[in-house]
Amino acid sequence: MEELDCEALMKFADGLDSTGDGHEWASLLLNFASICFTDIGTKLKSFKSLYAAKKTPDTSRLKGNRPVVESLNRLCSRPTASALITAARALDRIPGAKLYRRELWNAMKSTVGTHLVGDNASFRETAWQVRDRSRRHGRTPEKRIVSTTLLVKGLEFDHAVVTNADELSAKELYVALTRGRSDLSVLSSKPKLKKESVENVL
């Protein structure tokens, strides 16, 4: 679960707004994908270095990941929102890569797609619009969610697992323990949890 102000998305949008260089856009997209997917950072490491050095990889002898590198090369030659969303969709299909920050990745694609058809002056303005829409209409429900106590406060889930319970403050622990409707699992290095008393945990 991402914070609504979504600093990672805003940083990505600012990067797009700050340059019109296609190689920098390709580098930005790969760096962003690396924080959202497993394996992309390692599988495409050499290409990340080339784009960062403003070099275009040769795909003539490339076998693995050729479609995504070709789409990134097209982005280098023509840095547009359309080419950016096409490259992002190619990254979606990399074999073996698992998307673990789904909300962040989908917010990025929604930002680029909205910018493509909208009239916003900047990617940052579009990103704020996308995040504000999430705030007003709610998040897309997921089967499993990993979050902090701050972000899940006020929400309930069928099952809740509290990790590192002994490291939480009294207020954080109260929030964590009251999130599960049906069952609750608590993981702690200590069999008993003792916290300081607080007057107001809400």
N, C-alpha and C positions, 0 to 999 in steps of 0.2 A: 504494500500500500504506500503510495507516494504522498508527500505533503502537497497541499493544494497550490502553494506558491511554486513548487517544483523547480528548485534551483538548477538541477541538471538540464531540464528542458529549456529554461531561460538562457542558460549559458550556451547551449547549442544554437538557439535562435539568434543570440547576439553574435555568435561566430559567423553565421550565414549573412547577417546584416552588415558585418564589418568588411566583407570582401566579396568581390565578384569573380574570384579566381576559382576555376573548376577543380584544380588539384587540391586546393585548400578545402573545398566543399567535400570532396571525396575523403580526405583525411578526417574531417570533422565527423562525417557519417560513420566511418569505420571506428573511430574512437567512441562514438556514442553507442554503436552496436556492441562494442566490447564490454560496456557496462550493463548491457541488457541481456546478452546471450552468453552461454558457456561456449568455449572453444573458438569463437571467432577471433579473439585477440591473439591466439596462437596460430590458428590455421591461416590467417591472413596477415601475419606479422610482417613478412617481407614486403607485401604490397603496401601496407601502411607506411613503411619507411620510404618507399618509392614515391608515393603521393605526397608525403611530407616534404620530400626533396624536390617536388614539382617535376617528377619524371613519370612518364606513362608506361606501364608494364607492357611487354610484348606477349601477346596471347597466342601467337602462331603455333607454339609447341606446348601450350598449356593444356593439361588434361583435367586435373581436379579444379573445381571452382571456376571453370572458364566462364560460365554465364554471368556470375556476379562480377568478375573482373572486367568483362566486356561492358557491363552496364555502368560500372564505375568509370571506365575509360570514356564512355560516351558522356558521362557527367563532367569529366575533365574538359572535354572539348566544347560542351554546351551546358554551362551551369544554369539550369532552369529548375523551377519547382517540379515540372513534369519529369525531367530526367532524374531528379532527386528521389521522387516517390517510386519511380521504376527501379532504381538501384536499391532502395529500401526493401521493396518487395522481393527482389532477387536475393537479398540477405536472409529473408524469411525462409528461403528454401535450401539453405546450406545444409547438407546431410550431417547429422550428428549434433548440430548446434541446438541447445535447449534454451528457450526464452524463459527467463526467470523474473524479469522486471517487465511484465506484460503491460501494466498500466502505463509505465513511462514510454515504452516503445510505441504503443498504440496512440498515446497523446502526441508523440512526435509525428507519426504518419498523419494523424488528424490535422495537426498544425500545418504540415506541408500541403495536404489536400485542400484545406480551407483557404490557405493563401493562394493556391492555384486558381480557385474559382471566385475568390473574394476580391475586395478592393482595399484591403489593409495596406498601409504604406510599408510596414516592416513585418518580419517574421516574429519579432518579439510581441508586437501588438496582437498578432494572430494567436500566438501561444497563450497569451493572457486570456483571450476570448475563449479558447478551447478549455482552459482550466476553470474559467468562470462558469462555463456551461456545465462542467462536472460538479462544481459546487452547488449550482442551482437545481440540477436534475438528478444528482446522485451518481455514484460510481457504478460501473458495470459489474454485476456480481460475478465472483469467481468461485470455483469449487474449493480452492484452498487459498488462504491469504496469510502472509507473514507481515506483521506490523509492530509498531511500538504502542505502548499503552496510551500515549498522547493521541494517536490517530484513531484508535478504536474506541475511545471514550464516547459513550452514548450509543454504541452499537452492540448488537447481540449476535451470537453465532450458535449453530447447533452443537458444535464441539469446540472446546478451547484447550490449547496446550500452552502452559506458562513455562518458559525456559528461564534458567538462571534466577529462580524466584528469590533466592537468598540475597541477590544483589539489588533487588528492587527496593525503593523507599516504601513506606507504609501506604502512601496514597497510590503509588503505582501498583502495588500488590493488590490493594482493594479493587482497583479498576480491572486488573487482570483476572482476579478470582470471580468477578461478577459478569464476565463476558459470555460464558457458556450456558445455553438453555438446557441441553440434555445431559452433558457430562463435562467433566473437567479433569485434566491431567496436569500435575505440578511436578516439575523437574527442579531439583535443588541438591546442592552438595551436602546439605544438612537435613537431618530427619525432622527437626523442629525449627520453625521460623519465629523469631521474636523481633518485633519492630517497636519503634518508639510510638507512644500514644499520640494521636492527633485529634483535635476537636472537630475538624470539618474535613471529611475525605471526599466530598462531592465537588 
